[in-house]
Amino acid sequence: MMNPAEFENIANAENSFWWYRGMHDIALRLLRRTLPARPSRILEAGCGTGNFALKAAKEFGCPVDVMDLAAEGLRYARANGLQRMVQADIRALPIASDQYECVLSLDVLIHLERGTERAAVAELARVTRPGGFLMIRVAALDALRSRHSAFTHERQRFTKARLLRLARENGLEPVRCTYLNSLLLPVALVRFRVWEPLMRKPVDSGVKPVAGWLDGVLGSVLWVEGGLVEWGWDLPLGQTVVLIARKRG
């Protein structure tokens, strides 16, 4: 489970911090290109503060149910106005099979012990309707583990090949799979593999405000990537990998 202390950091930053603005925008762009104009029901499994669920509900005009293992996250989700929620483990969802036209799992699998992600994806696939879609987003590449990774209790990272294999093993047909946050990859490598080891600072959250001009620059980079991905480009390497898959049936 994610470090409960991180929920406050996220809640304070989601509407302003460049990473969240950019990643939410990219996720919505991809979903718009994949889902029907008005899907019947969406589930976000591992909703955090519920911020993205609110955006998805507004975008698609349909109910978005949310679940999270952490009571801290659900308290924020409730304060944000979400009502349809349940506290549960993503590896054992208390939900009947074949319920949702779209299921979202954004930055959740990375907090599971390696090996247990298989049970989680099996559950996500189980509650998705035949012909429905599942979106999974995860942090990529072990070389990019950082002080932030340690602070948030990140337990594993993925490659595109590993995520695709995990989907196919659970009866899912990949529709789209691409790395994200790619243009900033060289900067991230220097920061996480050179700068942070040299500074020897204690583990800490990376979700902190930056100078306005820098936030604008970083946000613009993700906006450009969002356009490339929306136009059909698959980015070859990056700090994040996202998969959209269809449930066979």
C-alpha positions as a LaTeX table, in Angstrom:
\begin{tabular}{lrrr}
\hline
Residue & $x$ (\AA) & $y$ (\AA) & $z$ (\AA) \\
\hline
Met1 & 0.00 & 0.00 & 0.00 \\
Met2 & 1.16 & 3.54 & $-0.70$ \\
Asn3 & 2.54 & 5.52 & 2.21 \\
Pro4 & $-0.54$ & 7.17 & 3.81 \\
Ala5 & 1.49 & 10.36 & 4.33 \\
Glu6 & 1.56 & 10.89 & 0.57 \\
Phe7 & $-2.19$ & 11.44 & 0.26 \\
Glu8 & $-1.98$ & 14.94 & 1.70 \\
Asn9 & 0.84 & 15.83 & $-0.70$ \\
Ile10 & $-1.21$ & 14.58 & $-3.64$ \\
Ala11 & $-4.38$ & 16.35 & $-2.53$ \\
Asn12 & $-2.51$ & 19.63 & $-2.28$ \\
Ala13 & $-0.91$ & 19.28 & $-5.71$ \\
Glu14 & $-3.22$ & 17.45 & $-8.13$ \\
Asn15 & $-4.80$ & 20.53 & $-9.67$ \\
Ser16 & $-1.59$ & 22.52 & $-9.97$ \\
Phe17 & 1.47 & 20.25 & $-10.19$ \\
Trp18 & 2.75 & 19.72 & $-13.74$ \\
Trp19 & 2.94 & 15.91 & $-13.54$ \\
Tyr20 & $-0.66$ & 15.45 & $-12.48$ \\
Arg21 & $-2.00$ & 17.98 & $-14.97$ \\
Gly22 & $-0.10$ & 16.32 & $-17.78$ \\
Met23 & $-0.80$ & 12.71 & $-16.88$ \\
His24 & $-4.50$ & 13.33 & $-16.30$ \\
Asp25 & $-4.72$ & 15.07 & $-19.67$ \\
Ile26 & $-2.97$ & 12.20 & $-21.47$ \\
Ala27 & $-5.17$ & 9.58 & $-19.79$ \\
Leu28 & $-8.32$ & 11.43 & $-20.83$ \\
Arg29 & $-7.06$ & 11.84 & $-24.40$ \\
Leu30 & $-6.41$ & 8.10 & $-24.66$ \\
Leu31 & $-9.77$ & 7.20 & $-23.15$ \\
Arg32 & $-11.61$ & 9.56 & $-25.51$ \\
Arg33 & $-10.06$ & 7.73 & $-28.46$ \\
Thr34 & $-10.96$ & 4.31 & $-27.02$ \\
Leu35 & $-14.31$ & 4.41 & $-25.21$ \\
Pro36 & $-17.80$ & 4.95 & $-26.56$ \\
Ala37 & $-19.00$ & 8.54 & $-26.34$ \\
Arg38 & $-20.95$ & 7.72 & $-23.17$ \\
Pro39 & $-19.79$ & 4.55 & $-21.38$ \\
Ser40 & $-22.28$ & 3.05 & $-18.96$ \\
Arg41 & $-20.10$ & 2.60 & $-15.87$ \\
Ile42 & $-16.45$ & 3.16 & $-14.98$ \\
Leu43 & $-14.48$ & 1.85 & $-12.00$ \\
Glu44 & $-11.26$ & 3.40 & $-10.76$ \\
Ala45 & $-9.54$ & 0.71 & $-8.69$ \\
Gly46 & $-7.05$ & 2.49 & $-6.47$ \\
Cys47 & $-8.55$ & 5.97 & $-6.69$ \\
Gly48 & $-6.28$ & 7.88 & $-4.31$ \\
Thr49 & $-7.97$ & 11.20 & $-3.61$ \\
Gly50 & $-10.61$ & 10.65 & $-6.32$ \\
Asn51 & $-9.44$ & 13.64 & $-8.35$ \\
Phe52 & $-9.12$ & 11.76 & $-11.64$ \\
Ala53 & $-12.42$ & 9.93 & $-11.08$ \\
Leu54 & $-14.14$ & 13.31 & $-10.89$ \\
Lys55 & $-12.53$ & 14.36 & $-14.17$ \\
Ala56 & $-13.55$ & 11.10 & $-15.85$ \\
Ala57 & $-17.15$ & 11.43 & $-14.63$ \\
Lys58 & $-17.33$ & 14.97 & $-16.02$ \\
Glu59 & $-15.66$ & 13.98 & $-19.30$ \\
Phe60 & $-17.86$ & 10.96 & $-20.05$ \\
Gly61 & $-21.05$ & 11.88 & $-18.21$ \\
Cys62 & $-21.40$ & 8.51 & $-16.51$ \\
Pro63 & $-21.13$ & 7.10 & $-12.98$ \\
Val64 & $-17.58$ & 6.44 & $-11.79$ \\
Asp65 & $-17.28$ & 4.06 & $-8.86$ \\
Val66 & $-14.07$ & 4.21 & $-6.82$ \\
Met67 & $-12.24$ & 1.87 & $-4.49$ \\
Asp68 & $-9.03$ & 2.10 & $-2.52$ \\
Leu69 & $-7.34$ & 0.08 & 0.18 \\
Ala70 & $-6.41$ & 3.20 & 2.15 \\
Ala71 & $-9.02$ & 4.91 & 4.28 \\
Glu72 & $-6.98$ & 8.11 & 3.91 \\
Gly73 & $-7.60$ & 8.17 & 0.17 \\
Leu74 & $-11.30$ & 7.50 & 0.51 \\
Arg75 & $-11.68$ & 10.35 & 3.01 \\
Tyr76 & $-10.30$ & 12.73 & 0.39 \\
Ala77 & $-12.51$ & 11.14 & $-2.29$ \\
Arg78 & $-15.58$ & 11.65 & $-0.13$ \\
Ala79 & $-14.60$ & 15.26 & 0.57 \\
Asn80 & $-14.28$ & 15.72 & $-3.19$ \\
Gly81 & $-17.92$ & 14.74 & $-3.56$ \\
Leu82 & $-17.63$ & 11.11 & $-4.65$ \\
Gln83 & $-20.29$ & 8.81 & $-3.17$ \\
Arg84 & $-19.98$ & 5.43 & $-4.87$ \\
Met85 & $-16.95$ & 3.99 & $-3.10$ \\
Val86 & $-15.67$ & 0.90 & $-1.33$ \\
Gln87 & $-12.58$ & 0.14 & 0.73 \\
Ala88 & $-11.01$ & $-3.03$ & $-0.61$ \\
Asp89 & $-7.85$ & $-4.75$ & $-1.81$ \\
Ile90 & $-7.40$ & $-4.60$ & $-5.57$ \\
Arg91 & $-6.38$ & $-8.26$ & $-5.46$ \\
Ala92 & $-9.79$ & $-9.31$ & $-4.06$ \\
Leu93 & $-12.48$ & $-6.94$ & $-5.32$ \\
Pro94 & $-15.89$ & $-7.29$ & $-3.62$ \\
Ile95 & $-17.58$ & $-6.71$ & $-6.98$ \\
Ala96 & $-19.52$ & $-9.09$ & $-9.21$ \\
Ser97 & $-17.95$ & $-10.13$ & $-12.49$ \\
Asp98 & $-18.52$ & $-8.34$ & $-15.81$ \\
Gln99 & $-19.82$ & $-5.08$ & $-14.31$ \\
Tyr100 & $-17.86$ & $-2.25$ & $-15.92$ \\
Glu101 & $-17.39$ & $-1.00$ & $-19.45$ \\
Cys102 & $-14.11$ & 0.58 & $-18.36$ \\
Val103 & $-11.80$ & $-0.15$ & $-15.42$ \\
Leu104 & $-8.89$ & 2.13 & $-14.48$ \\
Ser105 & $-5.81$ & 1.27 & $-12.44$ \\
Leu106 & $-3.48$ & 4.27 & $-12.34$ \\
Asp107 & $-0.15$ & 3.94 & $-10.50$ \\
Val108 & $-1.42$ & 1.18 & $-8.22$ \\
Leu109 & 0.34 & $-2.06$ & $-9.22$ \\
Ile110 & 3.72 & $-0.56$ & $-8.35$ \\
His111 & 2.77 & $-0.63$ & $-4.65$ \\
Leu112 & 2.10 & $-4.39$ & $-4.64$ \\
Glu113 & 4.67 & $-7.00$ & $-3.70$ \\
Arg114 & 6.20 & $-8.43$ & $-6.86$ \\
Gly115 & 4.23 & $-11.49$ & $-7.93$ \\
Thr116 & 0.90 & $-10.34$ & $-6.48$ \\
Glu117 & 0.25 & $-8.02$ & $-9.42$ \\
Arg118 & $-1.00$ & $-11.09$ & $-11.31$ \\
Ala119 & $-3.91$ & $-11.51$ & $-8.90$ \\
Ala120 & $-4.68$ & $-7.79$ & $-9.19$ \\
Val121 & $-4.86$ & $-7.82$ & $-12.99$ \\
Ala122 & $-6.95$ & $-10.99$ & $-12.91$ \\
Glu123 & $-9.45$ & $-9.18$ & $-10.65$ \\
Leu124 & $-9.47$ & $-6.07$ & $-12.82$ \\
Ala125 & $-10.16$ & $-8.24$ & $-15.86$ \\
Arg126 & $-12.88$ & $-10.19$ & $-14.02$ \\
Val127 & $-14.98$ & $-7.11$ & $-13.22$ \\
Thr128 & $-14.61$ & $-5.70$ & $-16.76$ \\
Arg129 & $-17.40$ & $-6.58$ & $-19.17$ \\
Pro130 & $-16.58$ & $-8.70$ & $-22.21$ \\
Gly131 & $-15.65$ & $-6.19$ & $-24.90$ \\
Gly132 & $-14.90$ & $-3.58$ & $-22.26$ \\
Phe133 & $-11.61$ & $-1.81$ & $-21.66$ \\
Leu134 & $-8.99$ & $-1.75$ & $-18.95$ \\
Met135 & $-6.42$ & 1.04 & $-18.56$ \\
Ile136 & $-3.33$ & 0.34 & $-16.45$ \\
Arg137 & $-0.63$ & 2.93 & $-15.80$ \\
Val138 & 2.57 & 2.14 & $-13.91$ \\
Ala139 & 6.00 & 3.58 & $-13.23$ \\
Ala140 & 8.63 & 2.22 & $-15.60$ \\
Leu141 & 12.24 & 1.05 & $-15.46$ \\
Asp142 & 14.01 & $-0.04$ & $-12.27$ \\
Ala143 & 16.88 & 2.34 & $-13.07$ \\
Leu144 & 14.57 & 5.26 & $-12.26$ \\
Arg145 & 13.85 & 4.32 & $-8.66$ \\
Ser146 & 14.33 & 7.37 & $-6.47$ \\
Arg147 & 13.94 & 8.88 & $-3.01$ \\
His148 & 10.31 & 9.47 & $-3.95$ \\
Ser149 & 9.93 & 5.78 & $-4.82$ \\
Ala150 & 11.14 & 4.80 & $-1.37$ \\
Phe151 & 8.95 & 7.39 & 0.36 \\
Thr152 & 5.75 & 6.23 & $-1.35$ \\
His153 & 6.52 & 2.52 & $-0.69$ \\
Glu154 & 6.93 & 1.68 & $-4.35$ \\
Arg155 & 7.75 & $-2.04$ & $-4.58$ \\
Gln156 & 8.18 & $-2.66$ & $-8.29$ \\
Arg157 & 8.43 & $-1.04$ & $-11.71$ \\
Phe158 & 7.50 & $-2.34$ & $-15.13$ \\
Thr159 & 8.63 & $-2.46$ & $-18.71$ \\
Lys160 & 6.28 & $-2.32$ & $-21.67$ \\
Ala161 & 6.99 & $-5.98$ & $-22.48$ \\
Arg162 & 6.22 & $-7.11$ & $-18.94$ \\
Leu163 & 2.95 & $-5.18$ & $-18.80$ \\
Leu164 & 1.84 & $-6.56$ & $-22.17$ \\
Arg165 & 2.63 & $-10.10$ & $-21.03$ \\
Leu166 & 0.65 & $-9.58$ & $-17.83$ \\
Ala167 & $-2.38$ & $-8.42$ & $-19.81$ \\
Arg168 & $-2.31$ & $-11.32$ & $-22.27$ \\
Glu169 & $-1.97$ & $-13.85$ & $-19.44$ \\
Asn170 & $-5.30$ & $-12.58$ & $-18.11$ \\
Gly171 & $-7.36$ & $-12.79$ & $-21.28$ \\
Leu172 & $-6.87$ & $-9.16$ & $-22.30$ \\
Glu173 & $-6.18$ & $-8.04$ & $-25.85$ \\
Pro174 & $-3.82$ & $-5.03$ & $-25.90$ \\
Val175 & $-5.18$ & $-2.10$ & $-27.88$ \\
Arg176 & $-2.51$ & 0.46 & $-27.05$ \\
Cys177 & 0.67 & 0.37 & $-25.00$ \\
Thr178 & 3.23 & 3.16 & $-24.86$ \\
Tyr179 & 5.81 & 4.73 & $-22.62$ \\
Leu180 & 5.13 & 8.26 & $-21.35$ \\
Asn181 & 7.16 & 11.07 & $-19.81$ \\
Ser182 & 9.81 & 10.20 & $-22.37$ \\
Leu183 & 11.31 & 13.55 & $-23.34$ \\
Leu184 & 12.41 & 14.16 & $-19.76$ \\
Leu185 & 14.01 & 10.72 & $-19.40$ \\
Pro186 & 17.64 & 11.98 & $-19.67$ \\
Val187 & 16.98 & 14.56 & $-16.96$ \\
Ala188 & 15.44 & 11.89 & $-14.73$ \\
Leu189 & 18.42 & 9.56 & $-15.16$ \\
Val190 & 20.86 & 12.28 & $-14.13$ \\
Arg191 & 18.74 & 13.29 & $-11.16$ \\
Phe192 & 18.01 & 9.81 & $-9.81$ \\
Arg193 & 21.28 & 8.04 & $-10.63$ \\
Val194 & 23.78 & 10.89 & $-10.14$ \\
Trp195 & 22.38 & 13.87 & $-8.22$ \\
Glu196 & 20.37 & 12.08 & $-5.53$ \\
Pro197 & 23.15 & 9.58 & $-4.63$ \\
Leu198 & 25.65 & 12.44 & $-4.40$ \\
Met199 & 23.39 & 14.52 & $-2.13$ \\
Arg200 & 22.58 & 11.57 & 0.16 \\
Lys201 & 19.36 & 13.20 & 1.31 \\
Pro202 & 16.74 & 11.18 & 3.21 \\
Val203 & 13.76 & 9.71 & 1.39 \\
Asp204 & 11.05 & 12.26 & 0.70 \\
Ser205 & 8.07 & 12.93 & $-1.51$ \\
Gly206 & 8.73 & 14.36 & $-4.96$ \\
Val207 & 5.26 & 15.90 & $-5.06$ \\
Lys208 & 6.29 & 19.41 & $-4.10$ \\
Pro209 & 5.74 & 22.77 & $-5.81$ \\
Val210 & 8.44 & 24.01 & $-8.17$ \\
Ala211 & 9.07 & 27.49 & $-9.53$ \\
Gly212 & 6.22 & 28.67 & $-11.74$ \\
Trp213 & 8.36 & 28.96 & $-14.86$ \\
Leu214 & 9.74 & 25.44 & $-14.36$ \\
Asp215 & 6.29 & 23.99 & $-13.74$ \\
Gly216 & 5.18 & 25.60 & $-17.00$ \\
Val217 & 8.11 & 24.17 & $-18.96$ \\
Leu218 & 7.67 & 20.66 & $-17.57$ \\
Gly219 & 3.93 & 20.79 & $-18.13$ \\
Ser220 & 4.47 & 21.89 & $-21.74$ \\
Val221 & 6.71 & 18.89 & $-22.36$ \\
Leu222 & 3.97 & 16.51 & $-21.22$ \\
Trp223 & 1.42 & 18.44 & $-23.28$ \\
Val224 & 3.54 & 17.84 & $-26.39$ \\
Glu225 & 3.82 & 14.15 & $-25.55$ \\
Gly226 & 0.06 & 14.01 & $-25.08$ \\
Gly227 & $-0.41$ & 15.30 & $-28.60$ \\
Leu228 & 2.01 & 12.75 & $-30.03$ \\
Val229 & 0.30 & 9.90 & $-28.20$ \\
Glu230 & $-3.16$ & 11.10 & $-29.21$ \\
Trp231 & $-2.06$ & 11.15 & $-32.85$ \\
Gly232 & $-1.04$ & 7.51 & $-32.59$ \\
Trp233 & 2.67 & 7.67 & $-31.79$ \\
Asp234 & 4.03 & 5.07 & $-29.38$ \\
Leu235 & 6.99 & 6.45 & $-27.44$ \\
Pro236 & 9.93 & 4.00 & $-27.29$ \\
Leu237 & 11.06 & 4.55 & $-23.69$ \\
Gly238 & 9.99 & 6.65 & $-20.73$ \\
Gln239 & 9.41 & 7.02 & $-17.02$ \\
Thr240 & 5.85 & 5.67 & $-17.19$ \\
Val241 & 4.10 & 3.02 & $-19.25$ \\
Val242 & 0.37 & 2.92 & $-19.97$ \\
Leu243 & $-1.68$ & 0.06 & $-21.40$ \\
Ile244 & $-5.21$ & $-0.02$ & $-22.76$ \\
Ala245 & $-6.57$ & $-3.51$ & $-23.34$ \\
Arg246 & $-9.91$ & $-5.02$ & $-24.34$ \\
Lys247 & $-11.45$ & $-7.97$ & $-22.51$ \\
Arg248 & $-12.11$ & $-10.79$ & $-24.91$ \\
Gly249 & $-15.56$ & $-12.25$ & $-25.08$ \\
\hline
\end{tabular}
